[in-house]
Amino acid sequence: MLDVACGHGRHMKWFAGRGCTTTGVDQSTQAVTSAAQWGEVVQADIENGPWPFQGSSGPQTFDLVVVTHYLWRPLLGTLAQSVAPGGILIYETFAQGNETVGKPSRLDFLLRPGELLQAFAGLRVVAYEDGFLPEPDRFVQRLVATLPHTASDIAPIAAPGLPHRYNL
């Protein structure tokens, strides 16, 4: 799994504890040092430097890509390409409306309505939420998507008794 802007490795720790091989990337020396106990960590400025997982034929792919509380729009396409066939993307960050309840409050750091759906349109969305969450008060978008192995894998999954949830 790849944890983007991994910080001190909270997600890496959780996935490593379940037997996953984890990789993290963060700009902070302190964060990288702390997260290294949970797997491989790369210190890199992913906003101003090259993508550290770039191979000769494109980005390295991962079975799971996790991004939380981080938004750098120029990287969204690279993140989509970093999901391996059959792999999963989990993305959650702040959305417009958050400026009314706290930080981040700059629109540059807040997702526009439906922005994650647009950014990852090439993946098959399994779950999506866009709205307000209490305690602590915040506006977020959450997306879970997969890259199908084949075009026939794109058809929606309907699990018995579980409704699809799209709060748009």
N, C-alpha and C positions, 0 to 999 in steps of 0.2 A: 504494500500500500504506500501511496505517496501522500504525505501531509504537507500542503502548501502553506507557507507562512506559519510554520509549526510551533513557533514560540518555544515554550519549555517542554513540549512534547506530550501534552495531555492526551491527545488522540493517539499518538504513537504508543504511549504506555497502555492504553486500553486495548488496542489491536494486538500489540506484542503479547499481552497477557492472554490472548486467545489464539496464540500460535502463529500469528501473521509475521512475515518479514516486513519490516517497516523502514521507510526512507522519509526523511524530512528535509525541508529547505527553509532557511530563514536568513535574514540579513544580520541579525544580532549575534555577536560573538557569545554573549552570556547565554542567550537562548539555545544556541547550537551546542554549547558545552553541556548544558543541562539535559537537553533532549537526546544527546548521544548515548545515554544509558539504555535507551529503548530501541536503538537501531542505527542505521547509517544516517548521517546528517551532513548536508552540504551547506556551507555558508556562502550565500550569493545574494547580490542585489538584483532581484528578478524584475525590478522596474526599470533599471538603468543599464543593466548588463545583459549578456546573452542568457538564454534559458539553459540552465546547467545540465539538463537531461536531453540534450539535442544529439541525435545520432546522425549518421551519414544519409539516411533515408527519411529523416524527420524526427519528431520527438520520441524518446523512449516511451514505451507504453507500460501501464500498470493495471493490475486487476482491480484496484480500487484507488480513486483519487478523492481526497477529502480537503475541502476548503471551508473554513469557518471564520467569520468576522474579518474578512479580507476581500477587497475589491480593487483590482487593477484591470480596467477594461481591455487594454491592449493584449493582455494575457489570456483572455477567455477562449479564443480560438485554439491556442496552444494547449490549454487544459482539455478541451474537447478531443484534440488529437492524441492526448496522453492516456486516454482510456483504451485499454486493450479490448479486442473483440470478446464479448461476453462479460466485460468488466463493468464496473459501477462508478458513477460520479455522485458524491454527496456534497452539496453546496448549500451553505446558509450564511447570509450576511444581512446587514441592515438595509432597510428600504425607505423610500420617501415616506414622510410622515414622522420619521424618527426625530427630525429637527424640532418637533413640537414637544418631545418628552425627554430629550437628553442628547448625548453625544454617541456617535458622530452626528453632526448637524449640517456639515457642508454637503451640498447636493452632489459634489464630485465623488463623495464616498457613500452615496445612497443609491440603491437600485431604483430604476424607474419601474412603473407598473408593468409586469410581464417580462421584464428584461432578461431574467434567467431563462425563461421559455424561449425567447428569441435567440439568445446567445448559444443555446444548446439544442437548437432545432434539429440538428443532425443525429441526435441521440434519441432513444425511446424513453420518454418521461414515464416514470412509474408512480411518482408522487410529487405534488407541488402544493405549496401554501404561500399565500401573500397576504399579510395582514398584521394586526396588533396582537401582542402577547403581553400579559401582565406579569409583574413580580420577577424581575424588574421590568417596568414598562418599556416596551420597545416595539418597533415596526420591523418586520423581517420578511425576507423571501427564503423559502427552503425548496430545494429541488433534489430529487433522487432520480437518476437516469442511468440507462445502460446502453452500451453499444452492441447491437445485435450481431450475432455471427453471420446471419444471412438476411436478405430482404424479407423472407417469410417470417422471421422472428419479430417483425415490427408490429404485428397485430396486437391490440391491447389485451392485457391479461385481466381477466375477471375472476377474482377469488370469491368463492361462495361465501356470502354473508359479509363481505367487506366492500363497502361502497368506495368508488373513486372520489377523491377530495380535491377539487379545484376551486380555490377561493379567489376569484378574479374580480 
